[in-house]
Structure formats: C-alpha cells, structure tokens
Amino acid sequence: MLVALQNLGCSKNQVDGQQMLGHLVSEGFVVTTDFSVADIIIVNTCAFIQEATQEAIHEILEMIVYKTEGKCKTLAVAGCFSQRFRDEAKKEFPEVDLWLGVDDWPRILKQQFHISVSPSYIRTLSQPLATQYLKIAEGCSHRCSFCAIPLIRGSFKSRAKNDILAEARWLQTQGVKECILVSQDTSSYGADIGSSLIDLLRDLLDSTSFPWIRIMYLHPQLVSDEFLHVVAQNPRIVPYFDIPLQHISDDILKSMKRRPLSKGVYSLIERIRSIVPNAGIRTTFIVGYPGETEKHFSELLKFVEWARFERCGIFPFSREKDTEAYSLKGKPKNNTVSARCDELMALQSQISSQICSSRIGKNLDVIIDCQGDAGFEARSKWDAPEVDGTVFIPQGNCPIGSIQRVTVTGSKEYDLVAKLIS
C-alpha cells in the first residue's frame, strides 16, 4: 500500500511525521509523494497561531478531494490541529477517518495498521539527508501568556538520555553530518529527570562524531555562562544561539510572563558576545502585543539596533483562544501593527546586509544542501535550515551533504556568494 504525508509546521512536527512514515514503512508500506495514488494520506498539522490553523484547514480540504475522488482509503489528520480541535473538527470533516493527537498517534497507528515497530525512533528521513533534527523533549512549562503550546502539547517532559543517544547514533549511521537538537524549550532539557542540556551535549560529543551539532529554541532565562563556555570550547557545537526574546520593554515582557526582563536580556547578549566571540544570534519578536505603545516599540527598535542580531524573525501578535493574552485589551490597530513590523524588518534587513557584506573575503565552513540552477546552495554555521540565509556557490563540484571550505566573494541582504577553496 502507498502512503503519502503532508507535513506542516515546525521542525518538531517534521520529526513526528518522519516517525509516522517510519512506522508504516517498517510494516511494508511504500512512501509516495503523489497524493492521487496514495492509499493512505496523513496530514500532519500545526495550530500554534491562527495562520497555521487556517493552513491546516486548507490542507485538510485539499486532501479530502483525494479521499472522495482519488484512491485514498484512509485519510488521517495528525499533529497540533488534531490535538487542539479534534472534537469540533470531527463534525466539520466527516471524511477524515483518523484523528491522531500529539501523544496518541503511535497507539492509534498501531491499532489501525497492526504496527509493532521497535525502536520507536525509526524514521523515514527527508532530504537533505545530511541535516536532520533530533527531538529531545516534548511540551513546555513556561506558560507565556500568548502561547498555546502548553495547551496543545502539555508540560515539559524530557526524553530519556539513552533513547536520545541511541537515536543520535542511528542518525549517524544514515549519513547525518548536522544534528539539530530541538524541542519547545531545549534549554530546560533534563530538569525533570536529574540531568541537563550540558550533560546531554557532553554525552553526544563523546558517543557520536557529528561534525556539526546545532541547538535551537533556547529560553533566555536559562542560558548560563557554563553552557556558553561549553559551546565556546567545543568546535563541533556550532556557535549559533536561537533564543526567542519576543520583546524588550519591561511592561510587555511582564504581561507576556517572559523572563528575564530587559536588563537581563541586555546582559545575556553581552555575555554571549563576550564568551563566544564568533557567535551568531537568532531571535524572534512579537509586534502589536496588547498594550504595546509607540514608546514600547521605540524601545524595541533601539534594542535591535544595539544588539545587531545575525538573524531575526518578526511576527504580528496572534490572539489564541484559551491563552491569557486572548482577552487582553489595548491591541494596536492592524495597520499600526503592520507598519511597525515593516519598520522593524527594514532595520533588521539593513543590519543583516551589513553583517553579510562584512564577511566578504573571509573563509567559512559550509554544509552543501542541494544543487540548483545557479550552482550549489549551502549554509554556514550561522544558518539553520529553512529559516536563515543561504551561501551560493556558482562554480565547482560539491558532494551534497559534504562540509566544504569556501571564500566569501559577495553578499546579498541575507545571503552570501562564495567560491570553493581548492
């Protein structure tokens, strides 16, 4: 039987989708990318914000066409949308055969298709094969006022370290060169099981030989000097810090239930730059949160100008039902929010362009992702897949998935142009 997966949302969702396919493939199912011929279609959804929920509904409606007009015998909806809206969605989409939550999909798939695969982490990996995510925990316990993740995925729960290490060793046998640690709050790893992210990193370094280990989704309150020194002292841990800060105004941070406040955030950036001089920092900000005034936004502009982030994502506030921020008053008008997003993005674009141009003439290690019409596309240590910049290599021959040394010859707003070093 043929199975097709439509995967939406974040990297954590991507891992779940790969595991679903891995379970099915282990029982003899064959993966196809052609939904018109698939016997089983799985839509693995996101519902973090309203935009993601609308995308999930759109994709479900698209796949229902294959159920009613194609070969599809079983249509399954998995992931956060299913977890969050399953009861209502069952009534709206009777064509869907299986509703798989974030916790119960292994049990339901096993019951439906008589799967008994072990170990549980076996995955059907996506391309590029050399770069893969490794999920180390589930859920979040911070309870930020705007965030629906704890409502969907529950409180924070670390995976057993031995299970993570076993999966890491398996990924290495599959040819993975860049192992990216992910969870809703990677920095909290181990707090609930008597361990820590630092312990896990040391064990990963000892038991694997990944050239690059990247860490994503660090909480700003939990980035310690000890952790920074571990990164600085181990060249296999790329000096990339993905730390969603969300805002800088104390008034907004307090309402968001975010810590630390502005003084601690400024100190964090200074500590990173001091201890890891070659660090690249990626962050995200929410603009238009209820109560945000021009003064608060001006604080944010000044902070971004001071911090000079290598990478930055900017998002308008999304009112999510059942979160504390849902009923807050004082949300700026949509056109004001849009204008603020544009102004902040313009500032960050200018900063990014200056940082990229400063790299011209310098040598970098890059990982080769793919070959396009204009040559090879790669990423530096400061670039995570899908969200950051690209290093374009117009000439030469590079094995996909290899790590190459290049010289930067040109720059764009977010991207670099380079040539191979013979």
Secondary structure in CASP SS format (residue, H / E / C, confidence):
PFRMAT SS
TARGET T0000
AUTHOR 0000-0000-0000
METHOD secondary structure of the structure
MODEL  1
M C 1.00
L E 1.00
V E 1.00
A E 1.00
L E 1.00
Q E 1.00
N E 1.00
L C 1.00
G C 1.00
C C 1.00
S H 1.00
K H 1.00
N H 1.00
Q H 1.00
V H 1.00
D H 1.00
G H 1.00
Q H 1.00
Q H 1.00
M H 1.00
L H 1.00
G H 1.00
H H 1.00
L H 1.00
V H 1.00
S H 1.00
E C 1.00
G C 1.00
F C 1.00
V E 1.00
V E 1.00
T C 1.00
T C 1.00
D C 1.00
F C 1.00
S C 1.00
V C 1.00
A C 1.00
D C 1.00
I E 1.00
I E 1.00
I E 1.00
V E 1.00
N E 1.00
T E 1.00
C C 1.00
A C 1.00
F C 1.00
I C 1.00
Q H 1.00
E H 1.00
A H 1.00
T H 1.00
Q H 1.00
E H 1.00
A H 1.00
I H 1.00
H H 1.00
E H 1.00
I H 1.00
L H 1.00
E H 1.00
M H 1.00
I H 1.00
V H 1.00
Y H 1.00
K H 1.00
T H 1.00
E H 1.00
G C 1.00
K C 1.00
C C 1.00
K C 1.00
T E 1.00
L E 1.00
A E 1.00
V E 1.00
A E 1.00
G E 1.00
C H 1.00
F H 1.00
S H 1.00
Q H 1.00
R H 1.00
F H 1.00
R H 1.00
D H 1.00
E H 1.00
A H 1.00
K H 1.00
K H 1.00
E H 1.00
F C 1.00
P C 1.00
E C 1.00
V C 1.00
D C 1.00
L E 1.00
W E 1.00
L C 1.00
G C 1.00
V C 1.00
D C 1.00
D C 1.00
W H 1.00
P H 1.00
R H 1.00
I H 1.00
L H 1.00
K H 1.00
Q H 1.00
Q H 1.00
F H 1.00
H C 1.00
I C 1.00
S C 1.00
V C 1.00
S C 1.00
P C 1.00
S C 1.00
Y C 1.00
I C 1.00
R C 1.00
T C 1.00
L C 1.00
S C 1.00
Q C 1.00
P C 1.00
L C 1.00
A C 1.00
T E 1.00
Q E 1.00
Y E 1.00
L E 1.00
K E 1.00
I C 1.00
A E 1.00
E E 1.00
G C 1.00
C C 1.00
S C 1.00
H C 1.00
R C 1.00
C C 1.00
S C 1.00
F C 1.00
C C 1.00
A C 1.00
I H 1.00
P H 1.00
L H 1.00
I H 1.00
R H 1.00
G C 1.00
S C 1.00
F C 1.00
K E 1.00
S E 1.00
R C 1.00
A C 1.00
K H 1.00
N H 1.00
D H 1.00
I H 1.00
L H 1.00
A H 1.00
E H 1.00
A H 1.00
R H 1.00
W H 1.00
L H 1.00
Q H 1.00
T H 1.00
Q C 1.00
G C 1.00
V C 1.00
K C 1.00
E E 1.00
C E 1.00
I E 1.00
L E 1.00
V E 1.00
S C 1.00
Q C 1.00
D C 1.00
T H 1.00
S H 1.00
S H 1.00
Y C 1.00
G C 1.00
A C 1.00
D C 1.00
I C 1.00
G C 1.00
S C 1.00
S C 1.00
L H 1.00
I H 1.00
D H 1.00
L H 1.00
L H 1.00
R H 1.00
D H 1.00
L H 1.00
L H 1.00
D H 1.00
S H 1.00
T C 1.00
S C 1.00
F C 1.00
P C 1.00
W E 1.00
I E 1.00
R E 1.00
I E 1.00
M C 1.00
Y C 1.00
L C 1.00
H C 1.00
P H 1.00
Q H 1.00
L H 1.00
V C 1.00
S C 1.00
D H 1.00
E H 1.00
F H 1.00
L H 1.00
H H 1.00
V H 1.00
V H 1.00
A H 1.00
Q H 1.00
N C 1.00
P C 1.00
R C 1.00
I E 1.00
V C 1.00
P C 1.00
Y E 1.00
F E 1.00
D E 1.00
I C 1.00
P C 1.00
L C 1.00
Q E 1.00
H C 1.00
I C 1.00
S C 1.00
D H 1.00
D H 1.00
I H 1.00
L H 1.00
K H 1.00
S H 1.00
M H 1.00
K C 1.00
R C 1.00
R C 1.00
P C 1.00
L C 1.00
S H 1.00
K H 1.00
G H 1.00
V H 1.00
Y H 1.00
S H 1.00
L H 1.00
I H 1.00
E H 1.00
R H 1.00
I H 1.00
R H 1.00
S H 1.00
I H 1.00
V C 1.00
P C 1.00
N C 1.00
A C 1.00
G E 1.00
I E 1.00
R E 1.00
T E 1.00
T E 1.00
F E 1.00
I E 1.00
V E 1.00
G C 1.00
Y C 1.00
P C 1.00
G C 1.00
E C 1.00
T C 1.00
E H 1.00
K H 1.00
H H 1.00
F H 1.00
S H 1.00
E H 1.00
L H 1.00
L H 1.00
K H 1.00
F H 1.00
V H 1.00
E H 1.00
W H 1.00
A H 1.00
R C 1.00
F C 1.00
E C 1.00
R E 1.00
C E 1.00
G E 1.00
I E 1.00
F E 1.00
P E 1.00
F C 1.00
S C 1.00
R C 1.00
E C 1.00
K C 1.00
D C 1.00
T C 1.00
E H 1.00
A H 1.00
Y H 1.00
S H 1.00
L C 1.00
K C 1.00
G C 1.00
K C 1.00
P C 1.00
K C 1.00
N H 1.00
N H 1.00
T H 1.00
V H 1.00
S H 1.00
A H 1.00
R H 1.00
C H 1.00
D H 1.00
E H 1.00
L H 1.00
M H 1.00
A H 1.00
L H 1.00
Q H 1.00
S H 1.00
Q H 1.00
I H 1.00
S H 1.00
S H 1.00
Q H 1.00
I H 1.00
C H 1.00
S H 1.00
S C 1.00
R C 1.00
I C 1.00
G C 1.00
K C 1.00
N E 1.00
L E 1.00
D E 1.00
V E 1.00
I E 1.00
I E 1.00
D E 1.00
C E 1.00
Q E 1.00
G E 1.00
D C 1.00
A C 1.00
G E 1.00
F E 1.00
E E 1.00
A E 1.00
R E 1.00
S E 1.00
K C 1.00
W C 1.00
D C 1.00
A C 1.00
P C 1.00
E C 1.00
V C 1.00
D C 1.00
G C 1.00
T C 1.00
V E 1.00
F E 1.00
I E 1.00
P C 1.00
Q C 1.00
G C 1.00
N C 1.00
C C 1.00
P C 1.00
I C 1.00
G C 1.00
S C 1.00
I E 1.00
Q E 1.00
R E 1.00
V E 1.00
T E 1.00
V E 1.00
T E 1.00
G E 1.00
S E 1.00
K C 1.00
E C 1.00
Y C 1.00
D C 1.00
L E 1.00
V E 1.00
A E 1.00
K E 1.00
L E 1.00
I C 1.00
S C 1.00
END
